Amino acid sequence: MVALVSALRRGLPACLLLIALGAQAREVEVEGAAAIIDGGVTEARQQALEDALRQAALYGGASVHSATVVVNNALAQDSTRVAAHGEVTLLAVIREWQADDAFHVLIKARVEDQPPAPSLASPGGYRKKIAFTQFEVLNRSDVQDLPGIERLLPQRLAQAVEQSGQLLTIDASRYLFSALAQQHSALGEVPPRALVSSLAAELGAQVVVQGVIRSLATVSEGFAYRRMVVVEIRVMDGISGVVIGSHAYRDSVAGGRDVLAENGFEDPALDRQPLGALLQRLVREQAVLLAADVQILPFSARVLRNEGDAVYIDAGAVNRIKVGDSLTAYHLAPQALTVGGQFAGYSERPVATVVVKKVQPLFALGQLSDPAQRLQPGDIVRISP
């Protein structure tokens, strides 16, 4: 087993070729990339290799928790842990090359999967923050009897997710991706990664959820009617904008518009009707799938400000941060990494450990292990393994 010395670089584009090896193992070919900063080709190559290993772990169902921290040119922390539900073994480096000021590697790895424990909690019980944006509606005529469903459906989904007590939700239903993106006018498409990353930073969210209501049409079946329900939900990493989970829900129910013409989606009476029961089932099922998607990510928070060796982060008691918790601080490169002209996130560099000294409901104060290091607002801290 090759040790995965990884800082859990945020998701960069990866192309996977899956070859079944059996019920619990498969081989993948994965591309990793990292920015070449100040001519540091050797460091970029190592980071690209680490990124490729991370991609194999994420897409294979495993999660990697590890970090290397250097303080005053000495190794302060070098630890690796692969969660119990998966392991990744590097088999070969197939190809490596430089392009667009980035170093790329293509590797072959073996991913061995084991079912994760049925828990929504992150290690240590920390509560991740998830933002639910307004759902796209492909055909407005489908929802004339359901006013506001594009906001109310994500709000109900957020309520279902938060009822577990393991995750925190942010109502971002006033944000519609297709309206925010100047060069992204087509409804239903995956939003630009840079836009997802920017919105997550603005909201202080680790994960962003987008939905697409593809159909709520009423179709006739002879003398009867059926209401179609086709909804797609995407779960996106807040740093890279990469889609880490995508789920489609398709079903139908007897009845048509005339049942709901006077009620609309907000009316509690809807919940007692066939369509309301179907939408409730959609919410329950999607909440479970969404929580499983989020589980593969380690808990992280953003730096609010850095004063000397004091670091303020946007996570506190509501996230279950405690005095004495140890986190790893990562400096994000000021320039976004692009691969093939496309936004691919930000290169990360672990710089120090942060020990929590004070906790307030919405933020915490920590102490840097190396006062010489400087963090910027928006940099990342993650719970150390």
C-alpha distance (Angstrom), angle and dihedral (degrees) to the residues before:
residue distance angle dihedral
M1 . . .
V2 3.78 . .
A3 3.79 111.8 .
L4 3.78 111.6 -113.3
V5 3.81 103.6 -134.1
S6 3.77 93.8 -175.2
A7 3.77 137.3 149.1
L8 3.79 88.8 -155.8
R9 3.78 93.4 -107.0
R10 3.77 110.0 -149.1
G11 3.78 118.0 -100.6
L12 3.82 116.8 -64.4
P13 3.81 122.6 179.6
A14 3.79 111.8 -74.8
C15 3.78 132.2 -179.4
L16 3.77 113.3 -149.7
L17 3.77 127.4 -162.6
L18 3.79 106.4 -164.6
I19 3.78 118.2 -154.5
A20 3.77 114.8 -177.4
L21 3.80 113.6 -125.2
G22 3.77 97.7 171.3
A23 3.76 140.2 -60.4
Q24 3.81 95.2 -52.7
A25 3.84 106.6 26.7
R26 3.79 139.7 49.9
E27 3.79 139.4 164.3
V28 3.79 122.4 -119.2
E29 3.79 134.5 -170.9
V30 3.78 108.5 -144.4
E31 3.79 134.3 -178.7
G32 3.81 119.8 -143.8
A33 3.79 128.3 -173.5
A34 3.79 139.7 -173.1
A35 3.79 134.5 -179.6
I36 3.82 118.5 -102.2
I37 3.81 103.8 -129.2
D38 3.83 120.9 -167.7
G39 3.80 91.2 -15.4
G40 3.79 93.3 -57.8
V41 3.80 96.8 150.7
T42 3.82 95.1 155.7
E43 3.80 92.9 52.8
A44 3.81 91.5 44.1
R45 3.82 90.7 52.0
Q46 3.80 91.2 52.7
Q47 3.80 91.8 47.5
A48 3.80 91.0 48.5
L49 3.80 89.9 52.2
E50 3.79 90.4 49.0
D51 3.79 90.1 49.5
A52 3.80 91.8 51.4
L53 3.80 90.6 51.6
R54 3.78 90.0 49.4
Q55 3.79 91.2 50.2
A56 3.79 90.4 52.4
A57 3.80 90.1 50.5
L58 3.81 95.3 48.0
Y59 3.76 97.6 43.9
G60 3.77 91.7 41.8
G61 3.78 93.3 55.0
A62 3.80 97.8 -104.7
S63 3.79 126.4 115.3
V64 3.79 124.5 -144.0
H65 3.79 121.7 -151.2
S66 3.80 112.5 -173.1
A67 3.76 144.6 119.7
T68 3.79 142.8 -179.7
V69 3.82 117.4 -148.3
V70 3.81 124.2 -173.1
V71 3.81 119.2 -163.9
N72 3.81 120.3 -174.8
N73 3.81 90.2 -11.1
A74 3.81 90.9 -56.9
L75 3.78 128.2 110.1
A76 3.80 107.1 -105.4
Q77 3.78 101.2 168.4
D78 3.78 131.6 9.4
S79 3.77 113.6 163.6
T80 3.76 137.3 148.0
R81 3.78 132.5 -169.4
V82 3.78 129.6 170.2
A83 3.79 113.2 -157.2
A84 3.80 116.3 -110.2
H85 3.80 93.0 -107.3
G86 3.82 95.9 67.4
E87 3.79 148.8 11.2
V88 3.80 132.0 -159.9
T89 3.81 125.7 -152.2
L90 3.80 122.3 -169.5
L91 3.80 109.3 -131.0
A92 3.82 103.4 174.1
V93 3.79 145.9 -21.0
I94 3.79 102.1 -121.8
R95 3.80 100.3 -176.8
E96 3.79 141.7 -10.1
W97 3.81 129.9 -167.3
Q98 3.82 145.4 153.7
A99 3.81 124.8 -117.3
D100 3.82 137.2 149.8
D101 3.83 92.2 9.1
A102 3.78 89.5 -58.5
F103 3.80 135.4 107.2
H104 3.82 116.0 -130.2
V105 3.79 131.9 -164.6
L106 3.77 131.2 -175.0
I107 3.79 113.6 -155.2
K108 3.77 139.2 177.7
A109 3.81 115.6 -135.4
R110 3.76 138.1 171.9
V111 3.80 116.8 -127.5
E112 3.79 117.2 -160.5
D113 3.79 111.9 -165.2
Q114 3.76 130.0 -157.7
P115 3.80 122.6 176.3
P116 3.81 110.8 -96.2
A117 3.75 119.8 -123.2
P118 3.81 112.0 -88.4
S119 3.81 95.1 -107.3
L120 3.78 131.4 121.1
A121 3.79 93.5 -157.3
S122 3.79 123.9 102.4
P123 3.82 118.1 -129.4
G124 3.79 107.3 -70.7
G125 3.80 91.8 20.6
Y126 3.81 94.9 -89.2
R127 3.81 115.0 162.9
K128 3.81 115.9 -129.6
K129 3.80 120.8 -148.4
I130 3.81 118.0 -120.7
A131 3.81 124.5 -172.2
F132 3.82 118.6 -150.4
T133 3.80 112.8 -154.7
Q134 3.79 128.9 -162.2
F135 3.80 113.7 -76.2
E136 3.79 120.2 -117.1
V137 3.83 115.9 -119.4
L138 3.79 112.7 -151.4
N139 3.82 95.8 -167.6
R140 3.80 117.5 28.0
S141 3.80 91.8 -167.0
D142 3.82 88.2 66.5
V143 3.82 92.5 64.4
Q144 3.81 104.2 38.9
D145 3.80 89.7 117.5
L146 3.82 92.2 45.2
P147 3.82 104.5 60.5
G148 3.78 114.0 -170.3
I149 3.80 95.8 11.7
E150 3.82 90.4 132.8
R151 3.82 88.2 66.9
L152 3.77 102.0 27.4
L153 3.80 95.8 53.7
P154 3.84 94.7 57.2
Q155 3.81 88.9 43.2
R156 3.80 91.1 54.9
L157 3.79 90.1 46.2
A158 3.81 89.7 52.0
Q159 3.81 90.4 50.8
A160 3.79 91.1 51.9
V161 3.80 91.6 49.3
E162 3.80 94.0 48.6
Q163 3.80 92.9 48.8
S164 3.80 87.9 75.1
G165 3.81 88.4 68.5
Q166 3.81 90.0 -137.8
L167 3.81 100.7 91.0
L168 3.81 136.0 46.8
T169 3.78 120.6 -139.3
I170 3.81 133.3 -154.2
D171 3.80 120.3 -154.1
A172 3.81 102.6 -131.8
S173 3.80 94.8 155.8
R174 3.82 90.4 127.4
Y175 3.82 88.0 69.7
L176 3.82 118.2 83.4
F177 3.80 113.6 -175.0
S178 3.78 96.1 -150.7
A179 3.81 89.1 54.8
L180 3.81 93.6 46.0
A181 3.80 96.9 50.9
Q182 3.80 113.8 77.6
Q183 3.80 92.2 -165.3
H184 3.79 96.0 36.2
S185 3.77 107.9 73.1
A186 3.82 100.1 142.1
L187 3.79 111.2 103.5
G188 3.77 118.4 -128.3
E189 3.80 97.9 23.4
V190 3.79 124.1 126.6
P191 3.83 105.5 -92.0
P192 3.83 120.0 -116.1
R193 3.78 111.2 -84.1
A194 3.80 93.0 -130.2
L195 3.80 89.7 56.5
V196 3.81 92.3 50.0
S197 3.81 90.5 49.5
S198 3.80 92.3 48.3
L199 3.81 93.8 48.9
A200 3.82 92.2 46.9
A201 3.81 89.8 52.9
E202 3.81 91.2 49.3
L203 3.81 92.4 49.5
G204 3.80 96.6 38.9
A205 3.80 90.2 -123.2
Q206 3.78 127.5 150.8
V207 3.80 92.3 -159.3
V208 3.82 132.9 27.3
V209 3.81 124.0 -154.6
Q210 3.80 123.8 -155.2
G211 3.79 126.8 -177.7
V212 3.79 135.2 -163.9
I213 3.82 121.6 -156.2
R214 3.79 97.9 -152.8
S215 3.79 96.5 175.0
L216 3.77 141.3 1.3
A217 3.80 92.6 158.0
T218 3.77 126.0 152.0
V219 3.81 113.1 -131.1
S220 3.78 128.5 -171.2
E221 3.78 123.9 -123.8
G222 3.78 104.5 -172.3
F223 3.79 105.5 -67.3
A224 3.81 93.0 -12.6
Y225 3.81 134.4 73.3
R226 3.78 134.8 -140.9
R227 3.80 129.4 -161.7
M228 3.80 113.7 -137.7
V229 3.81 120.2 -147.6
V230 3.81 118.2 -165.5
V231 3.80 115.6 163.6
E232 3.80 130.4 164.7
I233 3.80 122.4 -160.4
R234 3.81 125.1 -165.1
V235 3.79 126.1 -163.6
M236 3.83 113.8 -156.8
D237 3.80 133.7 -169.3
G238 3.80 109.7 -116.7
I239 3.81 96.5 -139.4
S240 3.80 102.8 46.0
G241 3.80 100.4 19.3
V242 3.80 89.1 -130.5
V243 3.82 117.1 152.2
I244 3.81 106.5 -115.8
G245 3.78 95.4 176.0
S246 3.81 137.0 17.1
H247 3.79 124.9 -178.3
A248 3.79 131.9 179.5
Y249 3.79 122.9 -156.4
R250 3.82 118.9 -160.1
D251 3.78 125.9 176.7
S252 3.79 142.2 123.9
V253 3.76 138.3 -146.8
A254 3.80 135.5 -159.1
G255 3.78 115.0 -97.2
G256 3.78 139.4 54.6
R257 3.76 143.6 -129.6
D258 3.77 96.1 -66.1
V259 3.82 89.6 72.8
L260 3.80 92.6 61.2
A261 3.79 103.6 28.1
E262 3.82 93.6 109.4
N263 3.78 99.7 33.4
G264 3.79 112.6 47.6
F265 3.79 126.4 -168.7
E266 3.82 96.6 -63.6
D267 3.79 95.0 57.1
P268 3.85 110.6 102.5
A269 3.80 87.3 -141.0
L270 3.80 88.2 74.0
D271 3.79 90.2 69.7
R272 3.81 89.3 62.2
Q273 3.80 93.2 52.9
P274 3.81 127.0 82.1
L275 3.81 94.1 -106.9
G276 3.79 91.2 48.1
A277 3.80 91.4 51.7
L278 3.79 89.9 49.9
L279 3.82 92.1 50.9
Q280 3.79 89.9 48.9
R281 3.80 89.3 53.7
L282 3.80 89.8 48.8
V283 3.81 90.6 53.2
R284 3.81 93.9 47.8
E285 3.80 94.7 48.2
Q286 3.79 95.4 43.6
A287 3.81 91.8 48.2
V288 3.81 90.2 59.0
L289 3.81 93.3 46.8
L290 3.80 91.9 47.0
A291 3.80 92.5 51.3
A292 3.81 90.0 51.6
D293 3.82 90.3 52.2
V294 3.81 92.0 51.4
Q295 3.80 91.9 47.8
I296 3.83 93.0 73.7
L297 3.81 91.6 64.5
P298 3.82 120.7 81.8
F299 3.79 115.6 -124.2
S300 3.79 112.4 -89.6
A301 3.79 139.4 171.4
R302 3.78 136.2 -172.9
V303 3.78 129.8 -108.9
L304 3.81 113.0 -112.5
R305 3.80 97.0 -173.5
N306 3.81 142.5 -25.0
E307 3.81 122.3 -140.4
G308 3.80 112.8 177.2
D309 3.79 105.8 -55.1
A310 3.83 91.9 -19.4
V311 3.80 117.3 102.9
Y312 3.79 124.9 -172.3
I313 3.82 116.4 -156.7
D314 3.81 130.9 -170.3
A315 3.80 95.5 -119.1
G316 3.77 126.7 82.9
A317 3.76 144.4 146.7
V318 3.81 93.6 -33.7
N319 3.83 86.7 60.0
R320 3.83 89.0 48.2
I321 3.79 93.7 -112.5
K322 3.82 110.1 161.7
V323 3.79 136.1 -161.9
G324 3.80 107.8 -92.8
D325 3.81 95.8 30.8
S326 3.79 113.1 141.3
L327 3.79 119.6 -140.0
T328 3.78 133.8 179.5
A329 3.81 116.6 -126.8
Y330 3.81 119.9 -142.6
H331 3.78 124.8 -165.2
L332 3.80 113.2 -142.3
A333 3.80 117.2 -142.2
P334 3.83 110.5 -109.4
Q335 3.79 91.5 -128.3
A336 3.79 122.1 61.2
L337 3.78 117.2 -117.0
T338 3.78 114.2 -117.1
V339 3.78 125.8 -163.9
G340 3.77 117.0 -167.8
G341 3.79 88.7 -9.8
Q342 3.83 91.8 -56.9
F343 3.80 127.0 117.6
A344 3.81 108.4 -104.1
G345 3.80 104.1 173.5
Y346 3.79 129.1 -99.5
S347 3.78 130.8 -54.9
E348 3.80 111.1 -114.7
R349 3.78 130.6 -149.3
P350 3.84 121.9 -169.6
V351 3.80 107.2 -133.2
A352 3.80 110.8 166.8
T353 3.76 147.8 -18.5
V354 3.79 121.9 -99.3
V355 3.81 121.9 -151.4
V356 3.80 115.3 -159.3
K357 3.82 112.9 -122.4
K358 3.81 104.1 168.2
V359 3.80 132.8 21.5
Q360 3.79 129.7 -158.5
P361 3.82 124.8 178.4
L362 3.82 95.4 -95.4
F363 3.81 104.3 19.7
A364 3.78 142.8 25.0
L365 3.79 136.6 -147.8
G366 3.79 118.5 -135.2
Q367 3.80 137.4 179.2
L368 3.82 122.2 -124.2
S369 3.79 117.2 -128.4
D370 3.82 89.3 -142.4
P371 3.84 113.6 39.9
A372 3.81 89.5 -168.3
Q373 3.79 89.9 69.4
R374 3.78 118.8 88.7
L375 3.78 124.5 -153.3
Q376 3.77 125.1 -162.1
P377 3.81 128.8 -143.1
G378 3.79 106.2 -87.1
D379 3.81 95.3 33.0
I380 3.79 115.2 129.4
V381 3.80 135.9 -113.3
R382 3.80 122.6 -169.7
I383 3.74 133.0 -172.0
S384 3.81 108.8 -96.2
P385 3.81 115.4 -120.6
